[in-house]
Amino acid sequence: MLKETTPVGLGLSERQHWTVSDTARLVRDRHGAVYVGRSRYHALLHAAGLSYQRVTKVYRHQPSAAVVSDWEADTEKK
């Protein structure tokens, strides 16, 4: 079910991708079970063939000063 549908498709939330909270809600509503830890929901998503990606608020890749300089030079030429 996790691979074939989305949370919005099941009316669980407005998200297109599964989150731990949406997965927990699905398991609770459909099967009456509640896992103790978040890692169990991660394992469930993994068993369904889905990958878990953490959302970050910080852009992790910082280009080097040389790359930025080259890009600025190329942009000014155009």
N, C-alpha and C positions, 0 to 999 in steps of 0.2 A: 504494500500500500504506500509506503514512504517513497518508493521509486516511481510509482505510477501516478501519484497525485501531488497536489501542493496544499499547503495550509489554507490558502484562499479557496481552493477547489472544494475543500471539505467544510468550509465555513468556520475554521478555527481562528483565523486571523486574516489580515490583509496582506500578509507577506507571501511572496512567490517561492521562497526557499525555506527549508526546514530549519528551525532553531531548536535549542534544547527545551525551551518553554512550550513551543508548539508540539514537540514530540511528547513531552510529559502530559500535556493536555489530551492528546490523542490516546495515549496508553491508559490514562485514567478514565476517560469517557467511554472508550470502546471496550476496555478489558477490566476495568475496575481495579487496576494495580497502580501502585506508586513506588518508584524506586527510591532508595535512600539517598544515593549520591548522583551528582551530575554525570560522573564517569560512566554510569550504567546507560544513560541516554546516549552518550558519545559512542559507546560500544554498540548500541542498537542501530544508530545511524550508520556506523561502519559496517555492521553485518548486512545492512540493506544496500551496501555498495556506495554509500554517500560519504563524502569527506567533510570533516569539521574544520572550519576556518574561523579564526578569531577576528573580530572586527577591531581595527585599530583606529585611533583618532589622529595618529601621527604618521606622516609619510615616512616610511622607513628608509627608502633609497635616497641618498643625498648624492647628486652628481659631483664629481670632483671640480675643482676650480678651473682646471684646464678644459674640461668638457663644456662648462658654462661659458668660458671665454671663447672657445671655438664656435659654439652655437650663436653667441652674440655677434661675432664677427661675420658669420655666414648670413645672419638675419639682416645686418646692416648693408651687406652687398646687394641684397635683393630689393 
